[in-house]
């Protein structure tokens, strides 16, 4: 397992740095949000947000990059110059297409969109893809989390309190109703992680003199039968933030291999066409 993790990290490191364009704060239903908060001290009244892009792109092995973006300037502005050694900073990642009942679905084929109420939730990890999987999703259970996530996204889309920072980062007062802090009231083992994922380490440490890892997991709303990934819940990617403020996205190993196979097939088709 250790060798697999090392190979994944090495493979990710060989990929070209992924350039993120965030000229304006625009997002789609399936976009994946990285959110940051402080549980005390400087910046406890501020949440920071970064859009990682489409959850289905992450699901299918794309949207990846080592040192995707550096947000040190934003972290210093919000949480002070010593943010990299603080022990009260946390981040998490969430996405869902909509909170409409799972009975109304879009295709779940690779490359397509996800069904309603399919969740993407991060979980604290000591290294990429080491977090325990969340339990099997159901329409009612996923709905109780998709609802708050939808309210969270609605707030980001509508409030005048949202402020553009540098590097595609946005800030919002933590006191806003439906803010990230509002749905994650305490620390890493939260009792109110978007009103459903209780007593699990949804949040990952930021700073703490070490790189923080957050495994993104896809939680299907309809159990195993409808999940083309082969399970009701599965690892999708790992997001890390190091003490220099670099955000990186590491693809899950099987999706990376599928992406590589797809690239090889595309290259072969081009060669045949040009022959």
C-alpha positions in Angstrom: 0.0 0.0 0.0 2.9 2.4 0.8 4.5 1.7 -2.5 1.2 2.4 -4.3 0.8 5.7 -2.5 4.4 6.6 -3.4 3.8 5.7 -7.0 0.7 7.8 -7.1 2.4 10.8 -5.7 5.4 10.4 -8.1 3.0 10.0 -11.0 1.1 13.2 -10.0 4.4 15.1 -9.6 5.3 14.4 -13.2 2.1 16.0 -14.5 2.2 19.6 -15.7 1.1 22.2 -13.2 -2.6 22.8 -13.6 -3.4 26.4 -14.3 -6.6 27.7 -12.7 -8.4 30.7 -14.2 -10.7 32.4 -11.8 -11.3 35.8 -13.3 -14.7 36.0 -11.7 -16.6 34.0 -9.1 -18.7 31.7 -11.3 -19.5 28.1 -10.6 -21.8 25.3 -11.7 -24.0 22.9 -9.8 -21.4 20.1 -9.7 -18.4 22.2 -8.7 -16.2 21.2 -5.8 -15.5 23.7 -3.1 -12.5 23.8 -0.8 -13.4 25.8 2.4 -11.2 26.9 5.2 -11.9 28.1 8.8 -10.3 28.9 12.1 -11.8 27.6 15.3 -10.2 30.4 17.3 -7.8 33.3 17.3 -7.0 35.5 14.3 -9.4 34.9 11.5 -12.0 33.0 13.4 -14.5 35.4 11.9 -13.4 34.6 8.3 -14.0 31.6 5.9 -11.9 31.3 2.8 -13.1 29.4 -0.4 -11.5 28.1 -3.5 -13.3 26.4 -6.4 -11.6 23.1 -7.4 -13.9 22.8 -10.5 -16.2 20.0 -11.6 -16.6 17.1 -9.3 -17.1 14.8 -12.2 -13.8 15.9 -13.7 -12.1 14.9 -10.4 -14.1 11.7 -10.4 -12.8 10.8 -13.8 -9.1 11.5 -13.0 -8.9 15.1 -14.3 -8.5 18.5 -12.7 -5.3 17.3 -11.1 -2.0 19.1 -10.5 0.9 19.5 -8.2 1.0 23.0 -6.7 -2.3 23.8 -8.5 -2.3 27.2 -6.9 -0.5 29.0 -4.0 -2.8 30.7 -1.6 -0.2 31.8 1.0 -1.0 35.5 0.4 -4.7 34.8 1.2 -3.9 32.7 4.3 -1.6 35.3 5.7 -4.2 38.1 5.2 -6.9 36.0 6.9 -5.0 34.0 9.6 -1.7 35.8 10.1 1.9 35.3 9.1 2.2 32.3 11.4 -0.7 30.3 9.9 1.6 27.5 8.9 2.2 26.5 12.5 -1.3 27.1 13.9 -3.2 24.1 15.2 -6.7 25.6 15.0 -7.1 25.9 11.2 -9.1 23.3 9.2 -10.3 22.7 5.7 -12.8 20.5 4.0 -14.2 19.8 0.5 -17.8 19.4 -0.6 -19.9 19.1 -3.8 -23.3 18.0 -4.9 -25.2 18.6 -8.1 -28.6 19.3 -6.5 -30.8 18.4 -3.6 -33.6 17.3 -5.9 -34.8 13.7 -5.1 -32.5 11.1 -6.4 -35.4 9.7 -8.4 -34.6 12.4 -11.0 -31.2 11.5 -12.4 -28.7 12.3 -15.0 -26.3 9.7 -16.4 -23.6 8.4 -14.2 -21.5 7.1 -17.1 -17.8 8.2 -17.1 -17.6 11.7 -18.5 -21.2 12.5 -17.8 -22.8 14.3 -14.9 -23.8 12.7 -11.6 -27.2 11.9 -10.3 -29.0 14.2 -7.9 -27.9 14.0 -4.3 -24.6 12.2 -5.1 -22.2 13.7 -2.6 -18.6 14.5 -2.7 -17.3 14.9 0.9 -13.7 15.1 2.2 -12.4 13.1 5.1 -9.2 13.7 7.1 -6.3 11.5 5.9 -2.8 10.9 7.1 -1.6 10.3 3.5 -3.4 10.0 0.1 -6.3 7.5 0.1 -5.9 6.3 3.6 -9.2 7.6 5.1 -12.0 5.1 6.0 -14.9 5.2 3.5 -18.1 6.8 4.5 -21.1 4.5 4.8 -23.4 3.6 1.9 -25.5 6.5 0.8 -29.3 6.6 0.5 -31.7 9.1 -1.0 -32.9 10.4 2.4 -29.5 10.4 4.1 -27.8 12.1 1.2 -30.6 14.6 1.0 -30.0 15.7 4.6 -26.5 16.7 3.5 -27.2 17.8 0.0 -29.7 20.3 1.3 -27.1 22.2 3.5 -24.5 22.0 0.8 -27.0 23.6 -1.6 -27.8 26.3 0.9 -24.0 26.9 1.3 -23.6 27.2 -2.5 -26.6 29.5 -2.7 -25.0 31.8 -0.1 -21.8 31.9 -2.1 -23.7 32.8 -5.3 -26.0 35.5 -3.7 -24.4 37.3 -0.8 -22.9 40.7 -1.1 -20.6 39.8 1.8 -18.4 37.6 -0.5 -15.1 39.3 -1.2 -12.6 38.4 -3.9 -9.0 37.9 -2.6 -5.9 37.0 -4.6 -5.4 33.7 -6.5 -9.0 32.9 -7.1 -9.8 32.8 -3.4 -12.9 34.4 -1.8 -13.6 35.3 1.7 -16.9 35.5 3.7 -17.7 36.4 7.3 -18.0 33.1 9.3 -21.1 34.6 11.0 -23.2 34.4 7.9 -26.1 31.9 8.1 -25.2 28.9 5.9 -21.5 29.7 6.0 -18.9 26.9 6.2 -18.4 27.6 9.9 -22.2 27.5 10.4 -22.2 23.9 9.1 -19.0 22.8 10.8 -19.2 24.1 14.3 -16.2 22.6 16.0 -12.9 20.9 15.1 -11.8 17.9 13.2 -14.3 15.4 14.8 -17.3 17.6 14.2 -20.8 16.9 15.5 -22.4 18.9 12.7 -20.6 18.4 9.4 -23.3 19.6 7.0 -25.9 18.2 9.4 -25.3 14.5 8.7 -21.7 13.2 8.9 -21.4 13.0 12.7 -18.5 11.8 14.8 -16.3 11.5 11.7 -13.2 13.5 10.8 -14.7 15.5 7.9 -12.2 18.3 8.5 -8.5 18.2 7.8 -5.8 20.2 9.6 -4.3 23.2 7.8 -0.9 24.4 8.9 0.1 22.5 12.1 3.6 22.5 10.7 2.8 19.7 8.2 1.0 19.1 4.9 -2.7 18.4 5.5 -4.5 15.8 3.4 -8.2 15.5 2.6 -9.5 12.5 0.8 -12.5 13.3 -1.4 -15.0 10.5 -1.4 -18.0 10.0 -3.7 -21.1 8.9 -1.9 -23.8 7.5 -4.2 -27.4 8.2 -3.2 -28.8 4.9 -4.5 -26.4 2.2 -3.3 -24.2 -0.1 -5.2 -26.4 -1.0 -8.2 -26.2 2.5 -9.8 -22.6 3.3 -9.1 -20.3 2.6 -12.1 -17.3 3.1 -9.8 -18.0 -0.3 -8.3 -19.1 0.7 -4.8 -21.6 2.8 -2.9 -18.8 5.0 -1.6 -15.4 5.4 -3.2 -12.2 7.5 -3.1 -12.0 10.1 -5.9 -8.9 12.2 -5.3 -6.8 13.6 -2.5 -6.4 17.4 -1.9 -3.4 18.6 0.0 -2.3 21.9 1.4 1.3 22.3 2.4 2.8 24.8 4.8 3.8 27.0 1.9 0.2 27.4 0.9 0.3 25.2 -2.2 -2.9 23.3 -3.1 -2.4 20.0 -4.9 -4.8 17.4 -6.3 -3.7 13.8 -6.5 -6.0 11.5 -8.6 -7.1 8.2 -7.2 -4.9 5.4 -8.7 -7.5 3.6 -10.7 -8.8 6.8 -12.3 -5.3 7.8 -13.2 -4.7 4.5 -14.9 -8.0 4.8 -16.8 -7.0 8.3 -17.9 -3.7 7.1 -19.1 -5.3 4.3 -21.1 -7.7 6.8 -22.6 -4.8 9.1 -23.6 -2.9 6.2 -25.1 -6.0 5.1 -27.1 -6.5 8.7 -28.3 -2.8 8.9 -29.4 -3.2 5.5 -31.3 -6.3 6.8 -33.1 -4.5 10.0 -34.1 -1.6 7.9 -35.5 -4.0 5.7 -37.4 -5.7 8.7 -38.9 -2.4 10.3 -39.9 -1.0 7.0 -41.4 
